Amino acid sequence: MKTPQSIHCTVGDTAQAYEQIDKFFLSISNKIEPKPLKRPTYFEQRIYNLCKFQDNPSDDKLHALVYKDKIIAAVTETRTEFNDINFDFFQNLEGILSDNKR
């Protein structure tokens, strides 16, 4: 799966965006480890709350797919001034795929 286009939705309409995040992270992990392994997996999904200013939390989040302590895919979830939400998708597989083939 290629990196999805950004998604813009209203606050109550985020289910499809979260579904897309899950599909995106699954496709990335399948590129790295296509077959289920018998050993524990190295993948972890994390969600970070972002701050506008020091000690001032916001509704903005970073959804991250981590592989061996390196963020390999991320989705930013940011709220607009009109209370809509933007989801922007990124991937960083540089070096990961070639390292895994060794």
Number of C-alpha atoms within 10 A of each C-alpha: 11 9 13 14 10 13 15 18 16 13 12 8 12 17 11 11 19 14 10 16 22 14 14 23 23 13 16 21 21 13 14 16 16 10 9 9 8 6 6 7 12 11 17 14 14 12 13 11 12 17 13 10 8 7 7 8 12 13 12 17 18 17 21 22 25 18 18 11 10 14 18 20 22 23 22 20 21 19 19 12 7 7 11 15 23 21 24 19 19 17 17 12 16 9 8 15 12 10 9 9 8 5
